[in-house]
Amino acid sequence: MNSNEQKLTWLAGFSHFITHGYMSLLPAVLVMITAEHSMSFTDIGIIANIGYFLYGLGAIPAGYLSDKFGSKRVLTFGVGGMALSSLLVGVSQGIWGFAVCYAFLGAFASIHHPAGLSLIARRVESAKGKALGIHGVLGNVGIFLTPLVAVLGIKFFHTWRAAYVLYGLVGILFAVMMYLSRVDDEPDLHWRSFFRWGGALRDPVDDEVAVPGSATGQAAPAKGGADLPGAMLILPVSLLLLYCGSILSGFIFRGSLTFMPSLLQQEVHFITSSDEPVVLAGTVTTVVLSLGLIGAWFGGWINDKIKRPEFFPIILFAIVAPLLYMVSSMTDNGLLSSISLFSLFYYAWQPSHNYLISRYTKKASHGMGFGVNFFLIFGVGSIATAIGGYVADDFGVDRFYLVMAVIAVAALAAAIGVYLVKPYLIKGSLHLVRENNNAR
């Protein structure tokens, strides 16, 4: 990577770190918040669900804005919005104040994935897989490091608010850094840009169409417009299957993160018999999730080395599905071994998946492509929480991991389908036709 590519990779990567940091704080301080506001777990669960839903839903308009106004410009806006929202959460008063501020935090956090990933996909050419791997690693660092920051904030300041204020202050510093940084071919943030629709970003490859059957898998230009009369919809069938995989893997992502501490507390003897099983289960979960750093890095690196990156998700889910079955059926050391291997392999999926999304969407539409992707992962995939709660209550947490093993088999089928339907496109003309009243 050249210096410009390195700069934007680290900017997007740190934005990924702090985004997952903001969205991982609540579980770590949940008990203290409910105690302070005399809230039930149902109340805090509803507030969290609203925030997470906005985290997914907002990715679609964020993707559109990234394509229209520029990825760096929109990403800077999102980083600043997250920082201010985190500060507001930290000083919020009452249940309603907390709920509204947390909803704003979820909405601003939704901006990162379509804006940050489209920035990498559009502007990194020489080592795109490596850049996506770095991006994934820093996001995983945010996931497993944030609970430690929250615990330290509680220990030294005796309040859950300290972590949100600290992250907010760090976010403001990073937003200033983003604002002052210059990235080649990317417009910088000016507030008037969001109100001047005529100043939309025009990418030099706006007329390119993603053709999955091409030698490189990259977008290929339309030839003279002869084959594209009017407004022609060109949609790779593989992209639809990738989006199906987004839902399925989003289910596994949210389900495994939510119920891993409960599973360990229930099925691992030295945790169950501990004086502080909740703390110990959380600590072991952090260690297990840290293995995902290796997977995330490898998942990005490998895509620059193989000719057919569609094969990699097939291999991954062929490994992940039996591992989830083993997690559902083992206890103690067997469970710890299988769930550690799951974390090691599963988190290689996201950089690989993002790489394929960038290949099957045209360059000027990367933002919208990633926006839809992350709405499906975080928004639709979040139903795992409700389904997992039902299965855990009626059958046990371990049975929910069996459900996720079945979901992984479905994800394997979708990954195989992505490769098999590579040559196929959906084409259709979009015409506005005025009805002839004289014909009545």
Secondary structure, 3 states (H helix, E strand, C coil): CCHHHHHHHHHHHHHHHHHHHHHHHHHHHHHHHHHHHCCCHHHHHHHHHHHHHHHHHCHHHHHHHHHHHCHHHHHHHHHHHHHHHHHHHHHCCHHHHHHHHHHHHHHHHCCHHHHHHHHHHHHCCCCHHHHHHHHHHHHHHHHHHHHHHHHHHHHHHCCCHHHHHHHHHHHHHHHHHHHHCCCCCCCCCCHHHHHCHHHCCCCCCCCEEECCCCCCCCEEECCCCCCCCCEEEEEEHHHHHHHHHHHHHHHHHHHHHHHHHHHHHHHCHHHHCCCCHHHHHHHHHHHHHHCHHHHHHHHHHHHHCCCCCCHHHHHHHHHHHHHHHHHHHCCHHHHHHHHHHHHHHHCCHHHHHHHHHHHCCCHHHHHHHHHHHHHHHHHHHHHHHHHHHHHHHHHCHHHHHHHHHHHHHHHHHHHHHHHHCCCCEEEEEECCCCCCHHHC
